[in-house]
Amino acid sequence: MARSKPRNKRQTLSKKHSIEKKIGRHNQKMRRLAKKFPEARKKLKKEPGVPHLYPFKEELIHKYENALKKKQEDKIAARDARKNQVKTAESTPNETK
């Protein structure tokens, strides 16, 4: 038979405190690793805020948008190149001696 579920969610204080300790140790470990490997964390890229009264605001915005488009196109081109490279590697038989 399946084990029945408890009627309430009360827990002893010793269990509660042990869970809190485990959570604290885990969070401390995560903070330590974050300090050790800062490049593992993703940095959110902010969109540059352009003041309304900036003299060449439109040019700056277009320049930023073009840079984003170029970056995305380069990313897609690199991905396609990798796919083609894998396809050619799969299609050519391996030479064994």
JOKAZI-V156778 format. One record per pair of residues at least 12 apart in sequence whose ideal C-beta (glycine too) atoms are under 10 Angstrom apart, sorted by the first residue. I is the first residue (numbers start at 1). J is the second residue. D is the distance in Angstrom with one decimal. If there is no record, write none. Layout:
{{I;J;D} {I;J;D}}
This chain:
{{45;68;9.8} {47;61;9.9} {47;64;7.9} {47;68;9.5} {48;60;7.8} {48;61;8.9} {48;64;6.3} {50;64;8.5}}
